[in-house]
Amino acid sequence: MITIDDFKGNRYSEEERKYRLEKLQMEIDLEEVDVEIIPFLETINNFNIILTIQSCCGHDGVNNARAYLDFRSRLNAEHTVDMILKPLQKKYVHELYISFMGLEDDKLRYHLRLDNKIWRGQLGFLIAILNNIHFPEFFYSTAPEWFKMMEKYEG
């Protein structure tokens, strides 16, 4: 039986992708994933550029859980930082915290601590970035719609 410990390397493999997507679907079926974030996770994972690992849409109240998204990348670390993380950080300089995990055991993952009030806009912008990487000519023709959607969530 394959376990998460079987996957090594700072870029995810197709085997790891299959494993993690099956695990995510099982967690969705068991209602262990925040319903509001599921469409974002599905869209992000469909690009096959990054792969979501863990997420939360944030919960105010007793636990005061922060919104976050953890992911692994198919790109090397330099391209992930330059093409995905830097644009996110530039737009959300005060509302986004980025950290790197798993460097010590060769399983690099990226952790985005999002703002509980505007996480939808932040993930919408991440989707726009992934869209630009995957379909550069399509992004430029649809960018105004993406930015309108983000303003709706941030406003």
Secondary structure, DSSP 8 states (H G I E B T S, - for coil): ---GGG--SSS--HHHHHHHHHHHHHHHHTT-S-GGGHHHHHHHHHTSSEEEEEEE--B-SSS-B--EEEEEESS-HHHHIIIIIHHHHHHTTTT-EEEEE-GGGT--EEEEE--TTTHHHHHHHHHHHHHHHH-HHHHHHHHHHHHHHHHHHH-
